[in-house]
Amino acid sequence: MRTKDLSYWLFLAPVLLALTLVVIVPMLLGVYYSFTTWNGINTGEFVGFQNYIDLFHDQRFLDSLWFTTKFSVVSVILINVIGLSLALLVTGRVRSSKLLRTTFFMPNLIGGLILGFIWQFIFIKVFASVGEIIGMESLQGWLSTTDTGFWGLVILMSWQMAGYIMVIYIAYLEGMPKELLEASEIDGASSYQRFRFVIFPLVAPAFTVSMFLTLSNTFKLYDQNLSLTGGGPYNSTEMVAMEIFKTAFMQNAFAYAQAKAVIFFIIVAIIALVQVYLNKRKEVEM
């Protein structure tokens, strides 16, 4: 760092300033406000850890945290499985590879709110019409129960993110040494054996990146949750981000909501760091 000249720091200064003003300072202020009775205007009095004690007895917050955890686990698995499958498909011997890549990636370009309304129409109107035609009652009343709301969110998130994750896997698949694949074919390895013992270990670093991105995105989900289910029925599909938002702007309990946000940040950070550590260690073993 001592060898860096003045121009280096001049170019770096705007980024550091923006990071400090937009991320670090608000985060520190938020942590401070979580120890007060802040109402969005006045700081109020200092209450210590009372907001944190209250949130661990808040059943609605705990239910939303459990729902978010279940949703994240299922979504992370499905998104990565689908993303890797699509990557294997488009990097194979398919003529319309470029067209398929574009098609699979396009859902990621649609905004979360719009995407939620599109899938809401599909689940409520299209599913109901198809159910009437073929006589399947299970397609009636989607999003009206906790289970259908849960799987509706999973389907929406998987459909949106699978193409984005596919691009990451494609980058690693196309960067593999072709000699290894050719050698495995000459040795008579089956398609499964090539994938399990050659391809899978080589794309292991992609799992670290993809799982980190899917974990962080699924835990922080808000806009799709808002437009698809709105947290209903009876807040049973309400995720943590939406629960914190409602606490702040509907109950006007900004300090309490901030305490929830701090705990949520710590939980997501711990999970993400543990995931990266375990995946990195697994890469070495492979």
Residue pairs with C-beta under 8 A, 6 or more apart in sequence:
30 258
30 261
30 262
31 258
31 262
33 43
33 254
33 255
33 258
34 51
34 52
34 255
34 258
34 259
34 261
34 262
35 46
35 47
35 48
35 49
35 51
35 255
36 43
36 44
36 45
36 46
36 47
36 255
37 43
37 44
37 45
37 47
37 255
38 44
38 254
38 255
38 258
39 252
39 253
39 254
39 255
40 248
40 252
40 254
44 255
47 255
51 255
51 256
51 258
51 259
52 259
52 262
52 263
54 256
54 259
55 61
55 256
55 259
55 260
55 263
56 62
60 235
60 238
60 243
61 240
61 243
61 247
61 260
63 235
63 236
63 238
64 235
64 238
64 239
64 240
64 242
64 243
65 240
65 264
65 267
67 150
67 236
67 237
67 238
67 239
68 218
68 219
68 221
68 239
68 240
70 150
71 150
71 153
71 154
71 157
71 218
71 221
71 239
72 215
72 218
72 219
74 154
75 153
75 154
75 157
75 158
75 161
75 214
75 218
76 211
76 214
76 215
76 218
78 154
78 158
78 162
79 157
79 158
79 161
79 162
79 165
79 210
79 214
79 218
80 165
80 207
80 210
80 211
80 214
82 158
82 162
82 165
82 166
83 161
83 162
83 163
83 164
83 165
83 166
83 168
83 169
83 210
84 165
84 166
84 169
84 203
86 100
86 104
86 162
86 163
86 166
86 169
87 166
87 167
87 169
87 170
87 173
88 169
88 173
88 195
88 199
89 100
90 97
90 100
90 101
90 104
90 166
90 170
91 97
91 170
91 173
91 174
94 100
101 166
101 167
101 170
104 162
104 163
104 166
105 163
105 164
105 166
105 167
106 163
107 115
107 159
107 160
107 162
107 163
108 160
108 161
108 163
108 164
110 118
110 160
111 223
112 160
112 222
112 223
112 224
112 227
113 223
113 224
113 226
113 227
114 227
115 156
115 160
115 224
115 227
116 156
116 223
116 224
116 225
116 226
116 227
116 228
117 227
117 228
119 152
119 155
119 156
119 159
119 228
120 143
120 227
120 228
123 142
123 143
123 148
123 152
123 228
124 142
124 143
127 139
127 140
127 142
128 139
128 140
128 141
128 142
130 136
130 139
131 137
131 138
131 139
131 140
132 140
141 148
142 148
142 152
143 149
143 152
143 228
143 229
143 232
144 233
145 233
146 233
146 236
146 237
149 228
149 229
149 232
149 233
149 236
149 237
150 237
152 228
152 229
153 221
153 224
153 225
153 228
153 229
153 237
156 224
156 228
157 217
157 218
157 221
157 224
160 224
161 214
161 217
164 213
165 210
165 213
165 214
168 206
168 209
168 210
168 213
169 203
169 206
169 210
171 206
172 202
172 203
172 205
172 206
173 199
173 203
176 199
176 202
176 203
180 198
180 202
181 194
181 198
181 199
184 193
184 194
184 197
184 198
185 194
189 197
189 198
200 286
201 286
204 279
204 282
204 283
204 286
205 283
207 279
208 275
208 276
208 279
208 280
208 283
211 275
211 279
212 272
212 275
212 276
215 268
215 271
215 272
215 275
216 268
216 272
219 240
219 264
219 268
219 271
220 241
220 268
221 239
221 241
222 239
222 241
222 242
222 245
225 231
225 237
225 238
225 239
225 241
225 242
226 242
229 237
231 237
231 238
231 239
231 242
231 243
231 246
235 243
238 246
240 260
240 264
241 264
243 260
244 257
244 260
244 261
244 264
245 257
247 253
247 256
247 257
247 260
248 254
248 257
248 258
251 257
